[in-house]
């Protein structure tokens, strides 16, 4: 399966043209997406549609397609998918035909687009390409575990929301645009995400601060998170430089508490704030399900909603359970252990 493959769950029947062969130049392009697997869900009840999605075992990102007259059904399916419906994971976007995107979908910050029937296939491709470029992909083996009954509903809901691609036109809620821009530069230096799609860690951190969802810890004498981030970024802006090498040197000085003193924060206060900021950026990165897969952490799948308690049977070093992704290794047969 392609690393940029998608599924399409269509409430309006087939999606003509979506599987048409692309020309050679388009297929070779770095931003090409596909192939697309179309799952037609003609039911009018959200529960039946969700059951069809679960039965189809969709473990790639998927786009929901429907007509404008189905706006209530679309909104309900989106809510259920982001609220942890069992067997369902990977909602990546919504495309609505012949009408506006439901306000409830916009409120959930799901990538969405409105289009015409004639442009539907192209609209799906555009949305999928944007998602692929802005959102790290959760490997299918990990998506399968997240969707399964081993993962608690609340945990699956949290991971489903965190997996949504960031809005490229995000407007800050706590910081100023200039502060957000600086935080993005800082994030690139202290939390590099490697090649491929990357999260907008600064935007995620801004949302977290605005919602008061920090870890609740702050050094003695420091202000609230929102005030500290504004003051810290203003202080950092006064000494920030162009170029990665120069920026890394500023960062080292800030960490050491030897950065030039300013009128906003003392060097010591700036160092304390920056310690919190680095921790928050790392936490924002690690909270994404693709990051959990990258570091090989499967501990989220021990709550479960199945008839039997979900947990670990094997705790020995270097051994894995049968339900865990293959890349982590396999459970040793009895008698094989050294």
Secondary structure by P-SEA (a helix, b strand, c coil): cccccccccccccccccccccccccccccccccccbbbbbbccccaaaaaaaaaaaccccbbbbbbcccaaaaaaaaaaaaaacccccccccbbbbccccccaaaaaaccccccccccaaaaaaaaaaaaaaaccccccaaaaaaaacccccaaaaaaaaaaacccccccccccccaaaaaaaaaaaaaccccccccccaaaaaaaaaaaacccccccccccccaaaaaaaaaaaaaacccccaaaaaaaaaaaaaccccccccccaaaaaaaaaaaaaaaaaaaaacaaaaaaacccccccccccccccccccccccccccccccccbbbbcccccc
